Amino acid sequence: MPRPAPDSGDEGPLAPITPAEQRVLLALHRGGSNRTIASELVISPRTVESHVSNLLSKTGCRNRTQLLLWSLARA
Protein backbone atom coordinates (compact mmCIF):
# COMPACT_ATOMS: atom_id res chain seq x y z
CA MET A 1 0.00 0.00 0.00
CA PRO A 2 1.20 3.51 -0.73
CA ARG A 3 2.32 5.50 2.25
CA PRO A 4 0.97 8.96 3.15
CA ALA A 5 2.76 11.97 1.74
CA PRO A 6 5.68 13.23 3.82
CA ASP A 7 5.69 16.61 5.50
CA SER A 8 5.85 19.33 2.88
CA GLY A 9 7.95 21.81 4.82
CA ASP A 10 6.30 25.18 5.38
CA GLU A 11 2.78 23.90 4.79
CA GLY A 12 2.89 21.46 7.70
CA PRO A 13 2.08 17.76 7.59
CA LEU A 14 -0.28 16.59 4.87
CA ALA A 15 -3.46 14.72 5.65
CA PRO A 16 -3.02 10.95 5.59
CA ILE A 17 -4.43 8.98 2.69
CA THR A 18 -7.65 7.23 3.68
CA PRO A 19 -8.29 3.52 3.07
CA ALA A 20 -10.85 4.43 0.38
CA GLU A 21 -8.30 6.67 -1.36
CA GLN A 22 -5.75 3.85 -1.15
CA ARG A 23 -8.17 1.47 -2.88
CA VAL A 24 -8.74 4.00 -5.67
CA LEU A 25 -4.99 4.58 -6.00
CA LEU A 26 -4.38 0.84 -6.34
CA ALA A 27 -7.06 0.66 -9.02
CA LEU A 28 -5.34 3.55 -10.82
CA HIS A 29 -2.17 1.46 -10.84
CA ARG A 30 -4.09 -1.12 -12.87
CA GLY A 31 -4.95 1.59 -15.41
CA GLY A 32 -8.64 1.89 -14.69
CA SER A 33 -10.85 4.76 -15.77
CA ASN A 34 -13.16 6.39 -13.24
CA ARG A 35 -16.03 4.29 -14.56
CA THR A 36 -14.03 1.05 -14.39
CA ILE A 37 -12.76 1.80 -10.90
CA ALA A 38 -16.26 2.72 -9.75
CA SER A 39 -17.65 -0.56 -11.04
CA GLU A 40 -14.81 -2.55 -9.46
CA LEU A 41 -15.16 -0.85 -6.05
CA VAL A 42 -18.97 -0.60 -6.19
CA ILE A 43 -18.99 3.19 -5.83
CA SER A 44 -20.07 5.98 -8.18
CA PRO A 45 -17.73 7.47 -10.79
CA ARG A 46 -18.20 10.82 -9.02
CA THR A 47 -16.89 9.28 -5.78
CA VAL A 48 -13.84 8.00 -7.65
CA GLU A 49 -13.35 11.50 -9.07
CA SER A 50 -13.52 12.95 -5.55
CA HIS A 51 -10.97 10.47 -4.22
CA VAL A 52 -8.60 11.20 -7.10
CA SER A 53 -9.02 14.93 -6.52
CA ASN A 54 -8.29 14.49 -2.80
CA LEU A 55 -5.20 12.41 -3.60
CA LEU A 56 -3.92 15.05 -6.00
CA SER A 57 -4.45 17.74 -3.39
CA LYS A 58 -2.84 15.75 -0.58
CA THR A 59 0.23 14.81 -2.61
CA GLY A 60 0.70 18.05 -4.52
CA CYS A 61 0.54 16.16 -7.81
CA ARG A 62 -0.96 17.84 -10.86
CA ASN A 63 -2.35 14.82 -12.69
CA ARG A 64 -2.86 11.05 -12.52
CA THR A 65 0.52 10.32 -14.06
CA GLN A 66 2.35 12.34 -11.41
CA LEU A 67 0.19 10.70 -8.75
CA LEU A 68 1.15 7.22 -9.96
CA LEU A 69 4.84 8.17 -10.10
CA TRP A 70 4.57 9.63 -6.58
CA SER A 71 2.97 6.41 -5.37
CA LEU A 72 5.55 4.16 -7.04
CA ALA A 73 8.41 6.19 -5.53
CA ARG A 74 7.01 5.54 -2.06
CA ALA A 75 6.06 1.87 -2.49
Phi and psi in radians as a Rosetta constraint file:
Dihedral C 1 N 2 CA 2 C 2 CIRCULARHARMONIC -1.134 0.35
Dihedral N 2 CA 2 C 2 N 3 CIRCULARHARMONIC 2.554 0.35
Dihedral C 2 N 3 CA 3 C 3 CIRCULARHARMONIC -1.588 0.35
Dihedral N 3 CA 3 C 3 N 4 CIRCULARHARMONIC 2.745 0.35
Dihedral C 3 N 4 CA 4 C 4 CIRCULARHARMONIC -1.062 0.35
Dihedral N 4 CA 4 C 4 N 5 CIRCULARHARMONIC 2.733 0.35
Dihedral C 4 N 5 CA 5 C 5 CIRCULARHARMONIC -1.101 0.35
Dihedral N 5 CA 5 C 5 N 6 CIRCULARHARMONIC 2.522 0.35
Dihedral C 5 N 6 CA 6 C 6 CIRCULARHARMONIC -1.267 0.35
Dihedral N 6 CA 6 C 6 N 7 CIRCULARHARMONIC 2.981 0.35
Dihedral C 6 N 7 CA 7 C 7 CIRCULARHARMONIC -0.998 0.35
Dihedral N 7 CA 7 C 7 N 8 CIRCULARHARMONIC 2.487 0.35
Dihedral C 7 N 8 CA 8 C 8 CIRCULARHARMONIC -1.838 0.35
Dihedral N 8 CA 8 C 8 N 9 CIRCULARHARMONIC 0.495 0.35
Dihedral C 8 N 9 CA 9 C 9 CIRCULARHARMONIC 1.415 0.35
Dihedral N 9 CA 9 C 9 N 10 CIRCULARHARMONIC -2.017 0.35
Dihedral C 9 N 10 CA 10 C 10 CIRCULARHARMONIC -1.158 0.35
Dihedral N 10 CA 10 C 10 N 11 CIRCULARHARMONIC -0.434 0.35
Dihedral C 10 N 11 CA 11 C 11 CIRCULARHARMONIC -1.414 0.35
Dihedral N 11 CA 11 C 11 N 12 CIRCULARHARMONIC -0.149 0.35
Dihedral C 11 N 12 CA 12 C 12 CIRCULARHARMONIC 1.483 0.35
Dihedral N 12 CA 12 C 12 N 13 CIRCULARHARMONIC 3.110 0.35
Dihedral C 12 N 13 CA 13 C 13 CIRCULARHARMONIC -1.164 0.35
Dihedral N 13 CA 13 C 13 N 14 CIRCULARHARMONIC 2.519 0.35
Dihedral C 13 N 14 CA 14 C 14 CIRCULARHARMONIC -1.472 0.35
Dihedral N 14 CA 14 C 14 N 15 CIRCULARHARMONIC 2.703 0.35
Dihedral C 14 N 15 CA 15 C 15 CIRCULARHARMONIC -1.120 0.35
Dihedral N 15 CA 15 C 15 N 16 CIRCULARHARMONIC 2.477 0.35
Dihedral C 15 N 16 CA 16 C 16 CIRCULARHARMONIC -1.191 0.35
Dihedral N 16 CA 16 C 16 N 17 CIRCULARHARMONIC 2.696 0.35
Dihedral C 16 N 17 CA 17 C 17 CIRCULARHARMONIC -1.373 0.35
Dihedral N 17 CA 17 C 17 N 18 CIRCULARHARMONIC 2.269 0.35
Dihedral C 17 N 18 CA 18 C 18 CIRCULARHARMONIC -1.336 0.35
Dihedral N 18 CA 18 C 18 N 19 CIRCULARHARMONIC 2.820 0.35
Dihedral C 18 N 19 CA 19 C 19 CIRCULARHARMONIC -1.007 0.35
Dihedral N 19 CA 19 C 19 N 20 CIRCULARHARMONIC -0.675 0.35
Dihedral C 19 N 20 CA 20 C 20 CIRCULARHARMONIC -1.132 0.35
Dihedral N 20 CA 20 C 20 N 21 CIRCULARHARMONIC -0.720 0.35
Dihedral C 20 N 21 CA 21 C 21 CIRCULARHARMONIC -1.141 0.35
Dihedral N 21 CA 21 C 21 N 22 CIRCULARHARMONIC -0.646 0.35
Dihedral C 21 N 22 CA 22 C 22 CIRCULARHARMONIC -1.103 0.35
Dihedral N 22 CA 22 C 22 N 23 CIRCULARHARMONIC -0.708 0.35
Dihedral C 22 N 23 CA 23 C 23 CIRCULARHARMONIC -1.106 0.35
Dihedral N 23 CA 23 C 23 N 24 CIRCULARHARMONIC -0.731 0.35
Dihedral C 23 N 24 CA 24 C 24 CIRCULARHARMONIC -1.138 0.35
Dihedral N 24 CA 24 C 24 N 25 CIRCULARHARMONIC -0.735 0.35
Dihedral C 24 N 25 CA 25 C 25 CIRCULARHARMONIC -1.086 0.35
Dihedral N 25 CA 25 C 25 N 26 CIRCULARHARMONIC -0.727 0.35
Dihedral C 25 N 26 CA 26 C 26 CIRCULARHARMONIC -1.111 0.35
Dihedral N 26 CA 26 C 26 N 27 CIRCULARHARMONIC -0.668 0.35
Dihedral C 26 N 27 CA 27 C 27 CIRCULARHARMONIC -1.168 0.35
Dihedral N 27 CA 27 C 27 N 28 CIRCULARHARMONIC -0.607 0.35
Dihedral C 27 N 28 CA 28 C 28 CIRCULARHARMONIC -1.094 0.35
Dihedral N 28 CA 28 C 28 N 29 CIRCULARHARMONIC -0.633 0.35
Dihedral C 28 N 29 CA 29 C 29 CIRCULARHARMONIC -1.039 0.35
Dihedral N 29 CA 29 C 29 N 30 CIRCULARHARMONIC -0.535 0.35
Dihedral C 29 N 30 CA 30 C 30 CIRCULARHARMONIC -1.470 0.35
Dihedral N 30 CA 30 C 30 N 31 CIRCULARHARMONIC 0.000 0.35
Dihedral C 30 N 31 CA 31 C 31 CIRCULARHARMONIC 1.484 0.35
Dihedral N 31 CA 31 C 31 N 32 CIRCULARHARMONIC 0.352 0.35
Dihedral C 31 N 32 CA 32 C 32 CIRCULARHARMONIC -1.336 0.35
Dihedral N 32 CA 32 C 32 N 33 CIRCULARHARMONIC 2.558 0.35
Dihedral C 32 N 33 CA 33 C 33 CIRCULARHARMONIC -1.377 0.35
Dihedral N 33 CA 33 C 33 N 34 CIRCULARHARMONIC 2.972 0.35
Dihedral C 33 N 34 CA 34 C 34 CIRCULARHARMONIC -0.998 0.35
Dihedral N 34 CA 34 C 34 N 35 CIRCULARHARMONIC -0.738 0.35
Dihedral C 34 N 35 CA 35 C 35 CIRCULARHARMONIC -1.140 0.35
Dihedral N 35 CA 35 C 35 N 36 CIRCULARHARMONIC -0.756 0.35
Dihedral C 35 N 36 CA 36 C 36 CIRCULARHARMONIC -1.127 0.35
Dihedral N 36 CA 36 C 36 N 37 CIRCULARHARMONIC -0.790 0.35
Dihedral C 36 N 37 CA 37 C 37 CIRCULARHARMONIC -1.093 0.35
Dihedral N 37 CA 37 C 37 N 38 CIRCULARHARMONIC -0.748 0.35
Dihedral C 37 N 38 CA 38 C 38 CIRCULARHARMONIC -1.037 0.35
Dihedral N 38 CA 38 C 38 N 39 CIRCULARHARMONIC -0.787 0.35
Dihedral C 38 N 39 CA 39 C 39 CIRCULARHARMONIC -1.115 0.35
Dihedral N 39 CA 39 C 39 N 40 CIRCULARHARMONIC -0.768 0.35
Dihedral C 39 N 40 CA 40 C 40 CIRCULARHARMONIC -1.098 0.35
Dihedral N 40 CA 40 C 40 N 41 CIRCULARHARMONIC -0.721 0.35
Dihedral C 40 N 41 CA 41 C 41 CIRCULARHARMONIC -1.654 0.35
Dihedral N 41 CA 41 C 41 N 42 CIRCULARHARMONIC -0.012 0.35
Dihedral C 41 N 42 CA 42 C 42 CIRCULARHARMONIC 0.989 0.35
Dihedral N 42 CA 42 C 42 N 43 CIRCULARHARMONIC 0.925 0.35
Dihedral C 42 N 43 CA 43 C 43 CIRCULARHARMONIC -2.388 0.35
Dihedral N 43 CA 43 C 43 N 44 CIRCULARHARMONIC 3.006 0.35
Dihedral C 43 N 44 CA 44 C 44 CIRCULARHARMONIC -1.430 0.35
Dihedral N 44 CA 44 C 44 N 45 CIRCULARHARMONIC 2.686 0.35
Dihedral C 44 N 45 CA 45 C 45 CIRCULARHARMONIC -1.013 0.35
Dihedral N 45 CA 45 C 45 N 46 CIRCULARHARMONIC -0.572 0.35
Dihedral C 45 N 46 CA 46 C 46 CIRCULARHARMONIC -1.146 0.35
Dihedral N 46 CA 46 C 46 N 47 CIRCULARHARMONIC -0.630 0.35
Dihedral C 46 N 47 CA 47 C 47 CIRCULARHARMONIC -1.165 0.35
Dihedral N 47 CA 47 C 47 N 48 CIRCULARHARMONIC -0.707 0.35
Dihedral C 47 N 48 CA 48 C 48 CIRCULARHARMONIC -1.054 0.35
Dihedral N 48 CA 48 C 48 N 49 CIRCULARHARMONIC -0.800 0.35
Dihedral C 48 N 49 CA 49 C 49 CIRCULARHARMONIC -1.009 0.35
Dihedral N 49 CA 49 C 49 N 50 CIRCULARHARMONIC -0.720 0.35
Dihedral C 49 N 50 CA 50 C 50 CIRCULARHARMONIC -1.130 0.35
Dihedral N 50 CA 50 C 50 N 51 CIRCULARHARMONIC -0.755 0.35
Dihedral C 50 N 51 CA 51 C 51 CIRCULARHARMONIC -1.114 0.35
Dihedral N 51 CA 51 C 51 N 52 CIRCULARHARMONIC -0.741 0.35
Dihedral C 51 N 52 CA 52 C 52 CIRCULARHARMONIC -1.107 0.35
Dihedral N 52 CA 52 C 52 N 53 CIRCULARHARMONIC -0.756 0.35
Dihedral C 52 N 53 CA 53 C 53 CIRCULARHARMONIC -1.055 0.35
Dihedral N 53 CA 53 C 53 N 54 CIRCULARHARMONIC -0.763 0.35
Dihedral C 53 N 54 CA 54 C 54 CIRCULARHARMONIC -1.088 0.35
Dihedral N 54 CA 54 C 54 N 55 CIRCULARHARMONIC -0.739 0.35
Dihedral C 54 N 55 CA 55 C 55 CIRCULARHARMONIC -1.097 0.35
Dihedral N 55 CA 55 C 55 N 56 CIRCULARHARMONIC -0.748 0.35
Dihedral C 55 N 56 CA 56 C 56 CIRCULARHARMONIC -1.071 0.35
Dihedral N 56 CA 56 C 56 N 57 CIRCULARHARMONIC -0.747 0.35
Dihedral C 56 N 57 CA 57 C 57 CIRCULARHARMONIC -1.142 0.35
Dihedral N 57 CA 57 C 57 N 58 CIRCULARHARMONIC -0.787 0.35
Dihedral C 57 N 58 CA 58 C 58 CIRCULARHARMONIC -1.167 0.35
Dihedral N 58 CA 58 C 58 N 59 CIRCULARHARMONIC -0.575 0.35
Dihedral C 58 N 59 CA 59 C 59 CIRCULARHARMONIC -1.663 0.35
Dihedral N 59 CA 59 C 59 N 60 CIRCULARHARMONIC -0.261 0.35
Dihedral C 59 N 60 CA 60 C 60 CIRCULARHARMONIC 1.388 0.35
Dihedral N 60 CA 60 C 60 N 61 CIRCULARHARMONIC 0.187 0.35
Dihedral C 60 N 61 CA 61 C 61 CIRCULARHARMONIC -1.370 0.35
Dihedral N 61 CA 61 C 61 N 62 CIRCULARHARMONIC 2.699 0.35
Dihedral C 61 N 62 CA 62 C 62 CIRCULARHARMONIC -1.727 0.35
Dihedral N 62 CA 62 C 62 N 63 CIRCULARHARMONIC -0.356 0.35
Dihedral C 62 N 63 CA 63 C 63 CIRCULARHARMONIC -2.724 0.35
Dihedral N 63 CA 63 C 63 N 64 CIRCULARHARMONIC 3.064 0.35
Dihedral C 63 N 64 CA 64 C 64 CIRCULARHARMONIC -1.075 0.35
Dihedral N 64 CA 64 C 64 N 65 CIRCULARHARMONIC -0.654 0.35
Dihedral C 64 N 65 CA 65 C 65 CIRCULARHARMONIC -1.102 0.35
Dihedral N 65 CA 65 C 65 N 66 CIRCULARHARMONIC -0.816 0.35
Dihedral C 65 N 66 CA 66 C 66 CIRCULARHARMONIC -1.085 0.35
Dihedral N 66 CA 66 C 66 N 67 CIRCULARHARMONIC -0.687 0.35
Dihedral C 66 N 67 CA 67 C 67 CIRCULARHARMONIC -1.077 0.35
Dihedral N 67 CA 67 C 67 N 68 CIRCULARHARMONIC -0.761 0.35
Dihedral C 67 N 68 CA 68 C 68 CIRCULARHARMONIC -1.149 0.35
Dihedral N 68 CA 68 C 68 N 69 CIRCULARHARMONIC -0.727 0.35
Dihedral C 68 N 69 CA 69 C 69 CIRCULARHARMONIC -1.108 0.35
Dihedral N 69 CA 69 C 69 N 70 CIRCULARHARMONIC -0.713 0.35
Dihedral C 69 N 70 CA 70 C 70 CIRCULARHARMONIC -1.040 0.35
Dihedral N 70 CA 70 C 70 N 71 CIRCULARHARMONIC -0.788 0.35
Dihedral C 70 N 71 CA 71 C 71 CIRCULARHARMONIC -1.126 0.35
Dihedral N 71 CA 71 C 71 N 72 CIRCULARHARMONIC -0.783 0.35
Dihedral C 71 N 72 CA 72 C 72 CIRCULARHARMONIC -1.122 0.35
Dihedral N 72 CA 72 C 72 N 73 CIRCULARHARMONIC -0.615 0.35
Dihedral C 72 N 73 CA 73 C 73 CIRCULARHARMONIC -1.186 0.35
Dihedral N 73 CA 73 C 73 N 74 CIRCULARHARMONIC -0.369 0.35
Dihedral C 73 N 74 CA 74 C 74 CIRCULARHARMONIC -1.881 0.35
Dihedral N 74 CA 74 C 74 N 75 CIRCULARHARMONIC 0.068 0.35
